[in-house]
């Protein structure tokens, strides 16, 4: 009976060690392929390059403030677009919805006397409701009629822009209340932060919280990852998609008011590429065109890369055509990085 006691089986430790190594590997891959971090580094490099080339013109408080003001409407559009693209959708209509909403807002404010904060508030509500209506149309056609998002939003892009031109006769409408221009358009919060930037920051923070900390955000990720699986666990996918496109439209309406505050007119021809710029910013910021992946922080960084490029090229007196080339190259690189990330995840 003096037989040796049975030795504990060492095999129990192997799975734990293997699991730990696998988790560390996953974390390393996520860190190495975190496009948001990479794009942020790229933004810092751009800032450093332009600051070194034109320190007296680029690296000034006023110029950085101008960059932020120029980025404000695109940031608002980008927040809504982030939700859309995370669901594996697309919204090409945001630029036209911005213009159409601005036209309706000017018409409403003019009819109410075009003066006073009450008129500004009513105009803002009108712009956002107009954008919301366009978003509901997009969402209903995509979710209920099962028409591809690309086709639906391409159609509403043309309808929105054409409708705005029919209402205005192709002429930019003026008549923006003085309060909107002098306070929101050129005023500063605490004398430092432009009000346009402050509004965009509020939208950004609310969007980030909604995306990461609410059921709405969780449903958005779930649908983008696997819409059929989301249906099976009880998510009303159609209703949620309608809400997402409605959100994008409503924020486009708000961006229309931001544009009015900045330019004092509807600037119909000035927003022809806003949709592509918003999509580019979101994708550059790391949101996957295939759905299920994305952050608002990444979109913020993605918005500022083309804004910094545009501003820097203007200061360097580079032909404006090169601005589009540079943004296009960055966009293609971002999509390529996204594909590398998907392949890395698939290998795990």
Order of alpha helices (4+ residues) and beta strands (2+ residues): alpha-alpha-alpha-alpha-alpha-alpha-beta-beta-alpha-alpha-alpha-alpha-alpha-alpha-alpha
